């Protein structure tokens, strides 16, 4: 059966890309770059009518939304150890952080990148972007504070949350935020993550870097 990840380089699809490598599952990468608006092409909309990246095709089953994809992969391939055991407090924490990452941090950055989603008039875009920068940097500060007390996102063990948080760090760096001085714990965490072969390989394959 075919396993395929529909992705855009540097998008949040980077997280399931890394997880697929962590679990060792053979898969195809199908590129639909948002920069080229390929995620709105008829070909991709036939897969995901919502027109959002990522989408996962696995065993004939199409799944969208990053938290669902990451939790599904982690639970289905539990031997990889990237998802806490069922019904544990660590699993609850993992789900909490996935939800927060998707519904709060990711949405804050969307205000910066896609202000048209949040305002009907282009005259309001600058206000939306300014709010997005403030909201997103607050989220980065929350992650940094968490990492000042924890080696990794969940139970000091690599999990499906960690590559998602690397995505946010990369976005902040590209916005020109003073990552090294504002978020020192986050920086140390990302440096350690980038030593993982799966992450190094995913960065190479997508043709991206953490720092601009």
C-alpha positions as CSV (number, residue, x, y, z in Angstrom):
1,X,0.0,0.0,0.0
2,X,1.1,3.5,-0.7
3,X,2.0,6.0,2.0
4,X,2.4,9.6,0.8
5,X,2.8,13.0,2.4
6,X,1.5,16.0,0.6
7,X,3.8,18.8,1.7
8,X,5.2,22.3,1.1
9,X,8.8,23.0,1.9
10,X,9.2,24.6,5.3
11,X,5.5,24.5,6.1
12,X,4.0,22.7,9.1
13,X,4.1,19.5,7.0
14,X,7.7,19.3,8.1
15,X,6.6,17.8,11.3
16,X,4.9,14.7,9.9
17,X,7.8,14.5,7.4
18,X,10.2,14.0,10.3
19,X,7.9,11.6,12.1
20,X,7.6,9.4,9.1
21,X,11.4,9.2,9.0
22,X,11.5,8.5,12.8
23,X,9.1,5.5,12.5
24,X,11.0,4.2,9.5
25,X,7.9,3.8,7.2
26,X,8.6,3.9,3.5
27,X,6.8,6.9,2.0
28,X,6.5,9.2,-0.9
29,X,6.8,13.0,-0.7
30,X,4.4,14.8,-3.0
31,X,5.3,18.5,-3.2
32,X,2.5,21.1,-3.5
33,X,4.3,24.4,-2.7
34,X,2.1,27.0,-1.1
35,X,4.5,29.7,-2.5
36,X,3.3,28.6,-6.0
37,X,-0.3,28.2,-4.8
38,X,-0.1,24.5,-5.8
39,X,-2.1,23.6,-2.7
40,X,-5.0,25.2,-4.5
41,X,-4.6,23.3,-7.7
42,X,-7.4,20.9,-8.8
43,X,-4.9,18.0,-8.3
44,X,-4.4,18.8,-4.6
45,X,-8.0,19.8,-4.0
46,X,-9.1,16.4,-5.1
47,X,-7.0,15.0,-2.2
48,X,-7.9,17.7,0.4
49,X,-10.8,20.0,-0.6
50,X,-9.9,22.3,2.2
51,X,-6.8,23.3,0.3
52,X,-4.5,23.1,3.3
53,X,-1.1,21.4,3.7
54,X,-0.4,18.7,4.9
55,X,-2.4,15.7,3.9
56,X,-1.4,12.1,4.5
57,X,-2.3,9.2,2.3
58,X,-1.8,5.9,4.1
59,X,-3.3,2.5,3.3
60,X,-5.8,4.2,1.1
61,X,-6.9,6.5,3.9
62,X,-6.5,10.3,3.5
63,X,-6.0,12.2,6.7
64,X,-5.7,16.0,7.2
65,X,-4.9,18.4,10.0
66,X,-1.5,18.2,11.6
67,X,-2.5,17.2,15.1
68,X,-4.6,14.3,13.8
69,X,-1.8,13.2,11.4
70,X,0.9,13.3,14.1
71,X,-1.2,11.6,16.7
72,X,-2.3,8.9,14.3
73,X,1.2,8.1,13.1
74,X,2.5,8.1,16.7
75,X,-0.2,5.7,17.9
76,X,-0.3,3.5,14.9
77,X,3.5,3.0,14.9
78,X,4.0,3.0,18.7
79,X,7.2,1.0,18.5
80,X,9.0,4.1,17.3
81,X,8.4,5.6,20.7
82,X,7.5,9.1,19.4
83,X,4.1,9.1,21.1
84,X,3.3,8.5,24.8
85,X,1.4,5.4,25.9
86,X,-2.4,5.3,25.7
87,X,-4.4,7.1,28.4
88,X,-1.2,8.2,30.3
89,X,-0.7,11.8,31.6
90,X,2.1,12.2,29.1
91,X,-0.3,11.4,26.3
92,X,-2.8,14.0,27.6
93,X,0.1,16.5,27.7
94,X,1.1,15.6,24.2
95,X,-2.4,16.1,22.9
96,X,-2.7,19.4,24.8
97,X,0.5,20.7,23.2
98,X,-0.5,19.5,19.7
99,X,-3.8,21.3,20.1
100,X,-2.2,24.5,21.4
101,X,0.4,24.4,18.7
102,X,-2.2,24.1,16.0
103,X,-4.9,26.3,17.4
104,X,-2.9,29.1,19.0
105,X,0.7,29.3,17.9
106,X,0.1,28.3,14.2
107,X,-2.9,30.6,14.0
108,X,-0.9,33.5,15.4
109,X,1.6,33.1,12.6
110,X,-1.1,32.8,10.0
111,X,-2.1,36.4,11.0
112,X,1.4,37.4,9.8
113,X,1.5,35.3,6.7
114,X,-2.2,35.3,5.6
115,X,-3.8,38.4,7.0
116,X,-6.6,38.1,4.3
117,X,-8.0,35.1,6.3
118,X,-8.7,37.4,9.3
119,X,-9.9,40.7,7.6
120,X,-12.2,41.4,4.8
121,X,-10.6,44.7,3.9
122,X,-6.9,45.0,2.8
123,X,-6.8,48.3,4.8
124,X,-6.9,46.1,8.0
125,X,-4.0,43.8,6.9
126,X,-1.3,45.8,8.7
127,X,-3.2,45.7,11.9
128,X,-3.7,42.0,11.6
129,X,0.0,41.4,10.9
130,X,1.0,43.5,13.9
131,X,-1.3,41.5,16.1
132,X,0.1,38.3,14.6
133,X,3.6,39.3,15.4
134,X,2.7,40.1,19.0
135,X,0.7,36.9,19.4
136,X,3.3,34.6,17.7
137,X,6.2,36.0,19.7
138,X,4.2,35.5,22.9
139,X,3.8,31.8,21.9
140,X,7.5,31.6,21.2
141,X,8.1,32.9,24.7
142,X,5.8,30.3,26.2
143,X,7.7,27.6,24.4
144,X,11.0,29.0,25.6
145,X,9.8,29.1,29.2
146,X,8.7,25.5,28.9
147,X,12.1,24.5,27.5
148,X,13.9,26.3,30.3
149,X,12.4,23.6,32.6
150,X,12.3,20.7,30.1
151,X,14.7,19.1,27.7
152,X,12.0,18.3,25.2
153,X,8.3,19.1,24.7
154,X,6.9,16.0,26.4
155,X,8.4,14.0,29.3
156,X,12.0,14.8,28.2
157,X,11.6,12.3,25.4
158,X,11.4,13.1,21.6
159,X,7.8,13.1,20.5
160,X,5.6,14.2,17.6
161,X,5.4,17.7,19.2
162,X,9.1,18.5,18.8
163,X,9.4,18.8,15.0
164,X,6.3,21.0,15.1
165,X,8.0,23.3,17.5
166,X,11.1,23.4,15.3
167,X,8.8,24.7,12.5
168,X,7.7,27.6,14.7
169,X,11.3,28.4,15.5
170,X,12.3,28.5,11.9
171,X,9.4,30.8,11.1
172,X,10.4,33.2,13.9
173,X,14.0,33.2,12.6
174,X,12.7,34.1,9.1
175,X,10.7,36.9,10.5
176,X,13.9,38.4,11.8
177,X,13.1,38.0,15.5
178,X,16.1,38.1,17.8
179,X,15.9,34.4,18.5
180,X,19.3,34.0,20.2
181,X,18.7,36.7,22.8
182,X,14.9,36.4,23.2
183,X,14.6,32.6,23.3
184,X,17.9,31.1,24.5
185,X,16.4,27.8,25.8
186,X,14.5,27.4,22.5
187,X,17.8,27.9,20.6
188,X,19.6,25.2,22.6
189,X,16.7,22.9,22.0
190,X,16.6,23.4,18.3
191,X,20.4,23.0,18.0
192,X,20.0,19.6,19.8
193,X,17.1,18.6,17.5
194,X,19.1,19.4,14.4
195,X,21.6,16.7,15.4
196,X,19.0,14.0,14.9
197,X,19.6,12.3,11.6
198,X,15.9,12.3,10.7
199,X,15.6,16.0,11.1
200,X,18.9,16.7,9.2
201,X,17.7,14.6,6.4
202,X,14.2,16.2,6.3
203,X,15.8,19.6,6.1
204,X,18.1,18.5,3.3
205,X,15.3,16.9,1.3
206,X,13.0,19.9,1.6
207,X,15.9,22.2,0.7
208,X,15.5,24.4,3.7
209,X,17.6,25.5,6.7
210,X,16.6,26.5,10.2
211,X,18.3,29.8,10.1
212,X,17.8,32.2,7.1
